[in-house]
């Protein structure tokens, strides 16, 4: 089975809020084979990121925090959300994903613009 993990990153680490990330790393895992690519997401408008992530072939989204509406839209598109991931490196995310030991915790939002990032 092939999985494609979409990881919002800032300075090579998981971004605390996926909706404001300036870069996503997509890691496609097929057995022992792994392929990585970095992409610039579309402008932050409602519904754009979930559609774009699905179009990129993502099966999972790993993030620090995410709004409830985005979680709902991603689930509708068949993507699984793994939230509350601390600001760890992409290598650490992939290793934890592969072994089923990816640590998650409290969903923390790094900005305050009147929305709810507490969905997990």
C-alpha positions in Angstrom: 0.0 0.0 0.0 1.2 3.5 -0.8 0.8 6.4 1.6 1.5 10.0 0.8 2.0 12.2 3.8 1.6 16.0 3.4 3.6 17.9 6.0 3.4 21.7 6.4 6.9 22.9 7.2 8.7 26.0 8.5 12.5 25.8 8.7 12.4 22.1 8.0 10.1 21.3 10.9 6.3 20.7 11.3 4.5 24.0 11.2 2.2 24.7 14.1 -0.7 25.6 11.8 -1.1 24.0 8.4 -3.3 26.8 6.9 -0.5 29.4 7.0 2.4 27.2 5.9 4.5 28.5 3.1 5.8 25.1 2.2 4.6 21.5 2.2 6.7 18.4 2.0 5.0 15.4 0.4 6.5 12.1 1.3 5.3 9.1 -0.7 6.0 5.8 1.0 5.7 2.5 -0.8 7.3 -0.3 1.2 11.0 0.6 1.6 10.8 3.1 -1.2 10.4 6.8 -0.3 10.0 9.9 -2.5 10.0 13.4 -1.2 9.0 16.7 -2.9 8.6 20.2 -1.7 5.7 22.3 -2.9 4.4 25.8 -2.4 0.7 25.7 -1.5 -2.0 27.9 -3.1 -3.1 31.2 -1.5 -4.9 30.7 1.9 -8.6 30.9 1.0 -11.3 28.6 2.5 -11.3 25.2 0.9 -8.2 25.7 -1.3 -5.7 23.7 0.7 -7.8 20.6 1.2 -8.6 20.5 -2.5 -4.9 21.1 -3.4 -3.7 18.4 -1.0 -6.0 15.8 -2.4 -5.0 16.8 -6.0 -1.3 16.2 -4.9 -2.2 12.7 -4.0 -2.0 13.1 -0.2 -3.5 10.3 1.9 -2.5 11.8 5.3 -1.9 15.3 6.6 0.5 15.7 9.6 0.3 19.1 11.3 0.5 20.9 14.6 -2.9 22.5 14.4 -5.8 22.8 12.0 -9.2 24.4 12.0 -12.3 22.2 12.4 -13.7 23.1 8.9 -10.4 22.1 7.3 -10.4 18.7 9.2 -14.0 18.1 8.0 -13.2 18.9 4.4 -10.1 16.8 4.4 -12.0 13.8 5.9 -14.6 14.3 3.1 -11.8 14.0 0.6 -10.6 10.8 2.2 -7.5 12.2 3.9 -6.6 11.3 7.4 -5.4 14.0 9.8 -2.7 13.5 12.4 -2.7 16.6 14.6 -0.9 17.9 17.6 2.5 16.9 16.2 5.3 19.0 17.7 7.8 21.0 15.6 9.9 18.0 14.7 11.9 17.4 11.5 10.4 15.8 8.4 12.8 12.8 9.0 11.3 12.4 12.5 7.7 12.5 11.1 8.5 9.9 8.5 10.2 7.6 11.0 7.3 7.9 13.5 4.7 7.4 10.7 6.5 4.3 9.4 6.7 2.7 12.9 3.3 3.9 14.2 5.1 5.8 16.9 4.5 9.4 15.8 3.9 11.3 19.0 1.0 13.7 19.1 -0.1 16.1 21.8 -2.1 19.2 22.4 -3.0 21.1 19.3 -1.3 24.4 19.6 -2.1 27.4 17.3 0.7 30.0 16.9 -1.5 32.9 16.0 -4.7 34.5 17.1 -7.1 35.7 14.3 -10.4 34.6 15.8 -10.6 31.0 14.6 -10.5 27.7 16.4 -7.4 25.5 15.9 -8.3 23.1 18.7 -9.6 20.3 16.5 -7.7 17.0 16.8 
